[in-house]
Amino acid sequence: MTTNPSESVFVLPDPLVQWPWKRILNPHYLQAKAESSAWIQSFNGIPYHVQQAMDLSKIELLAALTYPLENKDVLHACCDLMALYTFYDDYMDIAMPHEARGLATIVMDALCNPNKARPVDECVIGEISCQ
């Protein structure tokens, strides 16, 4: 591979080559992944770009590696929470500043008032956040 003198090439080391700790996968991973994915799929109104990001990501695997010793219910909750984070991030990536503030207000209201009925015309992230 040749590069122009003005281009910089950075080679990052592989940190897992000499990783000193054993990787442990939560034994409930597959079941929690299926349940969390089904829960996310149950929501209508998810924009295509967000659904595409969810389909390509492995957030459930991240949760199963982050919480390898938790029971199935805790792992399921962690998968759902990571899905919420992913949704929120994907919405924020394309939001204008005033839209981002509005989405943050929706999420905070849903988290603080989970029993409050969400407005019909509200972004789906409100319902996801309160569940």
N, C-alpha and C positions, 0 to 999 in steps of 0.2 A: 504494500500500500504506500503510495507516495502522496505527500501533502505539499501544499504551497507553503513557502516560508512564512507567510503571514498567518497560517492556520496553526492552532495549538491542538495537540492530541493528548488527552489524559487517559491513562490506563489505571482503572481502579482495581485494587486487590480484592480477591475473593475472601471475605471475612469468615466464611464457613469452612475453609480448608483446614484450619487448625482450631476450630471451635472446641472449647474445652468441656462443654456440657452436652449431655445426651439429649436428643430431641424426643419429647414425649407428646404423643397425640392423644387427646381425650378419647376414650373408648366410645363415647356417645356421639362422636362427630357426625357420622352418616345420618343418624336419626335426627339430630338437631338441625343439620343442614337441610334435610328434606322438609321438616316442619317449618323452619324459618323461611325457606324459599316459597313454600305454599302460602304462608301468611302474607308475604310481600306480594305475591301474584294475586292475592284476593282483593287488592286495592285497584280501583278503577281510576283512570285519569293520570297515570304515571307517564310522563313524557318519554318518547322513544329514546332520546339520548341518555336519559337516566336509567331506563330499563336495560339498555345496551351495556352501560357501564356496570350495572349489577350482574348481568349475565357473564361478563368477562372477568369480573373480580373473583377473588377467593376469600371473601371476608369471613365465611364460616370456618375455613381452614385456619385463618389467622386467629379467630376466637378459640378454636380447639387447641392450637399450639400455645396460646397465651394462658389459657386456663385448663391445663391438662388434667388436673385432679378434681375438678368440680363435677357435681352430679348433672344429670341430664337437664333438669329444669334451669339450673344456673347457666349452663352452657347455651341452652335455647335462648334465654334472656340476653346473654352476651352477643349471640348471633343477631338477634333482633336489634339490639342497641347499635351494633356496628353497621347494620343495614341503615338505620336512621342517620348515623354519621355520614355514610356514603351518599344517601339521598341529599342530605343537607349540603354537603360539599359540592355535589354535582349541580344542584340548584344555584348555589352561590357563585359557581364558576362563570355563569352566563348572566347573572343578575346585575342590574344597574344599582348604584348605591342606595337609592330610595327603595328599590325592590328588596335588596338584601336586608335593610332595616325592617321592612314589613314581614319578611320571612322569619327573621329572628324574633320578632314580636309574636308571631303565630306560634312558633315552637315553644317559646317561654310560657305563653298563656296555656298551651296544651299540657305542658309538663307540670305547671303549677295548679291547673284546674282540670284533671283528667276526667272528671265526671260531667263537665260542662259540654253541652251539645255543640258541635262544631257548625259554623255557618255553611249552608249548602254550596255557596259559590267560592268557598275557601280552597286554597291549594291543598292537595292531598296530604302534604307533609304535616298538616295540623292533625289529621286523624291518625296518621302513623305515630306521631309524637305522643298523643294521649293514650294510645293503646299500649 
